[in-house]
Amino acid sequence: MDNQSQPLSAEEDSPDPLEGQPQSFIVKIWLEKLNQESRLAAWRGHITHVPSGQRSYVQDLDDIITFIVPFLRKMGIRLKWRWRVWHWLNRGNHNHG
């Protein structure tokens, strides 16, 4: 298999309890009108980590990725460099909880 078909890899010596356990997330999305007179709408939603119940409201796809990345790391999954850089650049731009 080439590297492009394997975006994530497991770290062999991770002691975290999430390692090896499947993680589930529920993503709910809906449309909200921007104002009563306009037909314009924006999508909103939230993502919930099922085992912990932790939830975050989202307004774009980046919010969903930012929410999931810490769980991937706790599972011992090592992100490729471009995802690590992206997450580092966006770490302060999203409010979760």
N, C-alpha and C positions, 0 to 999 in steps of 0.2 A: 504494500500500500504506500502511496506517496504521502508527503507531509500535509498536503492540502486537504486530504480526506480525514485527517486526524487533528482537528483544531485544539484538542485538549489532551493532556496526558496525566496519569496519576503519579503522585509522588509516593515512592515505595515505603518511606519510613514515617509517615504522618501518624501521630498518636491520637488524633482527634476522634471523638466518638461518632461523628457523622460519616467518617470514612466507611465505605462499603455499604452504607444504607441508602436506599433510593430516597430522593427528596421530591416532594410534590408541591406545586404552586398552583394557585387558582388566580386567573386574570379575568377581571370583569371590566367591561368597557361599555360606555354609553355616550350618547350625544347630548350636549347642553346648548340651548340657544344662547347666542351672545347678547341679544336684546329682543324685546317683544316685537319691534317693528321690522326687524330684519329676518331673512330666512337663513342667515349665516349661523353655523353651529360649530362647536369645537368638541372633539372627543375628550373624554375624561375617563378615569377608571381607578382601580386599585388592584394591587397584587398582594396575595396572602401566601405566606409560607405555611403549609398545612400542619406539619408537626408542631410548630411553635406558636402558631396563631399570629405571628408578627405580620403587620400589614403596612403598606405604604401606598399613598395616593400617587397616581401617575398622570402625566399630561403628554408624554411622548415615549417613543420606544426606548430611548436612552435611559429613562427612569426605570424601565423594566429590567434592562441589562444591569444597571447599577445596583438594583436590589438583589439580583440573583448572584452576582459575582462573589460576595463574601461567603455565601453558602457553598459555592464551588470550591473556594479556597479551603474552607473547613473540611470538605470532603477529601482534601489532598490533591485536588486537581490543579495542575499548574497551567496557567494561561500562557498562550503565545505572547511574545514581546509586544505586539501591537495592541493586544487587549490590556496588558498591564499598563502600557503608556496611556491608553484611552481612559482606563479606570483611574489612574493617578491624576490625569488632567481634570477629570470630572468629579473627583471625590468630594469637593466642597460645594458643588453646584446643585446638589439635590438634598432635600429635607425628607427624611424617612422616619416613620414611627407613628 
